[in-house]
Amino acid sequence: MPPDTTLIGADLTYFNGQPAALLLFTIHKHQVSIFLIQRANGSVTALRSTQAGFTIDSANTRDLCILAVSNVNPAELELLVASLVRAQSNS
């Protein structure tokens, strides 16, 4: 996990009409939104892009699609996503 990362909250939301967990983190002073979607309902094509100063990063595990959005440094966002993938793989 990137240094200075804090989980500040969580909620239930919907992504493409599917229920998803929304985890809210801060890295330094930047907010990060992480959407966790069950893969049984489909998968997200792994992507990395930057639009209007925000980075979108994603990954798939056996059970989850992970989608992250933030204006934090892209390398730190990628590190957070990789940490979540490892945590899911170890469960």
PyMOL commands that set and color helices and strands:
alter all, ss='L'
color gray80, all
select helices_A, chain A and resi 39-41+74-89
alter helices_A, ss='H'
color red, helices_A
select strands_A, chain A and resi 5-15+18-27+30-38+48-51+54-60+64-70
alter strands_A, ss='S'
color yellow, strands_A
deselect
rebuild
show_as cartoon
